[in-house]
Amino acid sequence: MKLRTVLMGAAATLVLAPAAMAERGRDGQLSMILWQAPSTMNPYLSGGTKEMIASSLTLEPLAGFDAQGIMYARLAAELPSIENGGIAEDLRSVTWKLRDDVKWSDGSDFTADDVVFTAEYCMHPEGGCSQLAKFEGVASVEAVDPHTVRINFTEPRPDPFTTFVGSQTPILQKAQFQNCLGANAPTCTDQNFNPIGTGGFRVTQFLTNDTISLEANPEYRDPAKPAFATVLVKGGGDAAGAARSVLETGEFDYAWNTQLAPDVIAGMVAAGRGTVSAAFGSLVERIHVNLTDPSSSLPADERSTRAHPHPFLSDPAVRRALSMAIDRELLVEIGYGTAGQPTCNYVPAPEAWASDNTDCLTQDIEGANALLDEAGWVRGPNGIRAKDGVELRMVYQTSVNAVRQDFQALIKQWWSEIGIETELKTIDASVFFGSDAGSPDTLQKFYADVQMYADNFDGVNPTAYLSKFTCNKAPSPANQWQGENTSRFCDEEYDRLVSQLGGIIDPEERAAMGRRMNDMLTKDSNAIIPLVYRGTASAHSNTLGGVELNAWDSEIWNTVDWYRIQQ
């Protein structure tokens, strides 16, 4: 699928970088605002996009994806292929040749041992790795020599570019994290807050849910990069304040995730200080249904676990009715305008993987009521449906954000029209998307009946994205609430398809299986209720050059190429 970029407001002016190459750090400070404040700099301990974005300033994978979704080598010297011997002819392994000019920001050498260790770190059975789906089907990772790594698969893998490709699975330094395996992973505060990296910047101070200070990495392999000497990443506030700080006041250079109504954004852009870009990749705003019981009356180690099925959301008719009652066209109109499209799919791209799942696009309140009637859910005198003494009363949680609160209000009204009472709960984004296993309010803990959020996958291969929903990836105390399967969806057939998906050689057959799995999660079970296919939208100052919004990887993938435009 081709990347589409929408520029809102004034037309962008093409500004060329200075012809003469200047020294590293020549442009002073870069100021960024991530209003959903990062809670860690280790993306293996958080499924949140904000942590991945922040950590991408200093941590790097073997390869990444550019703004067009094209893979390119980063810590690798070249991309493996069958022609260069990197991809085995039997498709059971991929061999990466590493660059020999890379050093960690502490001056030590980057080697194959670091790559092998990172695999061990994430694949540890007691670690609760948030990116475990990226290692699905990996049998072992071995160091052939100091600058060669081989990843071995359990079966032929026609597309071997999931593990260590994209900013969700960067390389960690073995020397720094070697005592942080398994259950020790979340206890390594200094390592998780101040990871030693190979990227353009290194952390000088991390204040959780507040600010991150970084400086240009003196060991970075290009002596002329990055142009900025320091980076300040400010967390907190809301999307409106973040956008305003770039587009109106000029206090910041870059604001991530300007998730605001189109008319609000247009008014800010009119000030003439900056622009907002939106790029379409694979980001879907959606509702996850909790298939387990989140009741506070249960023991802490059983709440929101498969030990107790949900008292009414276990009924497929109720889940389907929830989806049928929603007017997705209206949600797009009030929330995103041209930066959104109504969708029924969890995987909206690439085109070959996008299901023709369109039934949910037409709101059907009457049909939802009929479905609940047929399933035996009867309205009481208070208008709330009940069955066998169980009333349809739900808690609907999401992060604090103006667009999401508008969505909550509308959806609550539609659900009331089908006899479901909904209590709305909002959680600070830094907490909701955080990694604190002790917090009751993370999306992984899911102490609610339904929750709404969005994330996406690296590159154009959704295999790992779909692999998140196997039975063993449900968050629980056993994995320190770090599992990826937040709905607690568990289907033996789905698990079987996941085990086969990565090994299918024919691209059309693989895409067809992906579409089938998408449908199992959405229209067949309604464990996931997709709402809007969103563009990734962020604001940047007119004085900031080199910005190229990326919807296929970390959106700030090329910060080493950013520079200050002299006006």
NORFEN-V164189 format. One record per helix or strand of 3 or more residues. SS is the DSSP state (@ for helix, = for strand). FROM is the first residue (numbers start at 1). TO is the last residue. If there is no record, write none. Layout:
SS/FROM/TO + SS/FROM/TO
//
This chain:
=/5/8 + =/29/34 + @/43/45 + @/49/55 + =/63/65 + =/71/73 + =/93/98 + @/112/123 + @/132/135 + =/138/145 + =/148/153 + @/167/169 + @/174/177 + @/182/187 + @/189/193 + =/201/206 + =/211/216 + =/230/235 + @/239/247 + @/262/269 + =/274/289 + @/316/324 + @/328/335 + @/337/339 + =/340/342 + @/351/353 + @/359/361 + @/365/374 + =/385/387 + =/393/399 + @/402/416 + =/421/427 + @/429/432 + =/450/455 + @/463/467 + @/471/473 + @/477/479 + @/492/501 + @/507/521 + =/528/541 + @/559/561
//
